[in-house]
Amino acid sequence: MSEAEKPAEATSAPVERPASAEKAVPVKKSAPARKAAAKAAAANAAVAETAPVAPAKPSKPKPKHKPESRTALVRRARRINRELAEVYPYAHPELDFENSFELIVATVLSAQTTDLRVNQTTPALFAKYPTPEDLAAANPEEVEEILRPTGFFRAKTKSVIGLSKALVENFGGEVPGRLEDLVKLPGVGRKTAFVVLGNAFGRPGITVDTHFQRLVRRWRWTEETDPDKIEAAVGALFPKSEWTMLSHHVIFHGRRICHARKPACGACPIAPLCPAFGEGETDPEKAKKLLKYEKGGFPGQRLKPPQSYLDAGGIPAPPLGVTG
C-alpha cells in the first residue's frame, strides 16, 4: 500500500469534547421516574386548588372631612349666621303682605312656585277678596282663574277657601297666633306656620324651605333630610331669639349666591367657613356673573319690598305681565 492510500492519522484520533458540551446533553428519565414526577405535580396542584385563600383586608375609606366636635360646629354655625347678617342686613320675608291673613294665604300659594310669581298674583286676589269672610264665600272657579299662574291652582284654590272658612268658623275671622292652631288649618304645615308666627306675630320660628334644607346640609350643620328633624337639629345650634332672622339670612343666601346647581363659590362671603367650597364656580370674576337680585342688579322677589332693601340697591319686581 502506498503512502497516499493510508488513512490520515488525524482522522482516526478521538475528538475531545469540552466538559460544558457533555453537561448540556439532556438525560432521559426512566419511565417509573416520569410517572412519579407526574403524580407529585398533580398532588401539588390539587393542594393549591383546595387550600383556603386568605381574604383581602378591606381598605378603610378615607374620611371626606375632619370630624367636628359639637362645640366647634356651634361656633362655626353661629359665625356663618353673623357673617350673613352683615351681608344681608335687610333680609326679610320675600312675600308681599299687609297683614297676617295676606301672609298666610301667600305662603300657602308659594308651594311649588316662586315668591315672585305669588307676589305678582296676590294683588288681584286680595283686591277682590280682602278678608277671610270674602274669600270663604268666593266662587271657586273665579279664584282658580286668578291663581292659575301659580300652578296647581285647583288644589291651591281649595286650600285658601278652606283656610278662610276655618278662620271664620273657628277663630272669628282672625289668624291665630299659636302653632298648634295654625297647623290645623287647610294647607298649613309647620313651615307655613313658622313663617306666619315669625313675621306676623314676632314669635321665633325656623322656616325649612328648599333653600334652607340645601344650605344647612351643604354646611354640614345636619345630615337630616326630614324637614321637622332639620328644624330641630338647626334650632339646637342657635338661641331661639335668632331663629326667624336666621331663616331669612339662609334663604337670602341660597337665592342669591349659594345656588342649587351652580353656587357662586368665588363670590361667597363665608367661603372660609364652608366645607362644600369648590362645588361651584371658584373664579371670582366668573362667580360674580352668577349673582342674582340686588348683588347682580336684577329685580328681586317683591313688588313692594321694605325700604331697607331699596336702600341696599334692591330693585322691586315688576307686576304680572310686565317685562323689563
Rosetta blueprint (number, residue, H / E / L):
1 M L
2 S L
3 E H
4 A H
5 E H
6 K L
7 P L
8 A L
9 E H
10 A H
11 T H
12 S H
13 A L
14 P L
15 V L
16 E L
17 R L
18 P L
19 A H
20 S H
21 A H
22 E H
23 K H
24 A H
25 V L
26 P L
27 V L
28 K L
29 K L
30 S L
31 A H
32 P H
33 A H
34 R H
35 K H
36 A H
37 A H
38 A H
39 K H
40 A H
41 A H
42 A H
43 A H
44 N H
45 A H
46 A H
47 V H
48 A H
49 E H
50 T H
51 A L
52 P L
53 V L
54 A L
55 P L
56 A L
57 K L
58 P L
59 S L
60 K L
61 P L
62 K L
63 P L
64 K L
65 H L
66 K L
67 P L
68 E L
69 S L
70 R H
71 T H
72 A H
73 L H
74 V H
75 R H
76 R H
77 A H
78 R H
79 R H
80 I H
81 N H
82 R H
83 E H
84 L H
85 A H
86 E H
87 V H
88 Y L
89 P L
90 Y L
91 A L
92 H L
93 P L
94 E L
95 L L
96 D L
97 F L
98 E L
99 N L
100 S H
101 F H
102 E H
103 L H
104 I H
105 V H
106 A H
107 T H
108 V H
109 L H
110 S L
111 A L
112 Q L
113 T L
114 T L
115 D H
116 L H
117 R H
118 V H
119 N H
120 Q H
121 T H
122 T H
123 P H
124 A H
125 L H
126 F H
127 A H
128 K H
129 Y L
130 P L
131 T L
132 P H
133 E H
134 D H
135 L H
136 A H
137 A L
138 A L
139 N L
140 P H
141 E H
142 E H
143 V H
144 E H
145 E H
146 I H
147 L H
148 R H
149 P H
150 T H
151 G L
152 F L
153 F H
154 R H
155 A H
156 K H
157 T H
158 K H
159 S H
160 V H
161 I H
162 G H
163 L H
164 S H
165 K H
166 A H
167 L H
168 V H
169 E H
170 N H
171 F H
172 G L
173 G L
174 E L
175 V L
176 P L
177 G L
178 R L
179 L H
180 E H
181 D H
182 L H
183 V L
184 K L
185 L L
186 P L
187 G L
188 V L
189 G L
190 R H
191 K H
192 T H
193 A H
194 F H
195 V H
196 V H
197 L H
198 G H
199 N H
200 A H
201 F L
202 G L
203 R L
204 P L
205 G L
206 I L
207 T L
208 V L
209 D L
210 T H
211 H H
212 F H
213 Q H
214 R H
215 L H
216 V H
217 R H
218 R H
219 W L
220 R L
221 W L
222 T L
223 E L
224 E L
225 T L
226 D L
227 P H
228 D H
229 K H
230 I H
231 E H
232 A H
233 A H
234 V H
235 G H
236 A L
237 L L
238 F L
239 P L
240 K H
241 S H
242 E H
243 W H
244 T H
245 M H
246 L H
247 S H
248 H H
249 H H
250 V H
251 I H
252 F H
253 H H
254 G H
255 R H
256 R H
257 I L
258 C L
259 H L
260 A L
261 R L
262 K L
263 P L
264 A L
265 C H
266 G H
267 A H
268 C L
269 P L
270 I L
271 A H
272 P H
273 L H
274 C L
275 P L
276 A L
277 F L
278 G L
279 E L
280 G L
281 E L
282 T L
283 D L
284 P H
285 E H
286 K H
287 A H
288 K H
289 K L
290 L L
291 L L
292 K L
293 Y H
294 E H
295 K H
296 G L
297 G L
298 F L
299 P E
300 G L
301 Q L
302 R L
303 L L
304 K L
305 P L
306 P L
307 Q H
308 S H
309 Y H
310 L H
311 D H
312 A L
313 G L
314 G L
315 I E
316 P L
317 A L
318 P L
319 P L
320 L L
321 G L
322 V L
323 T L
324 G L
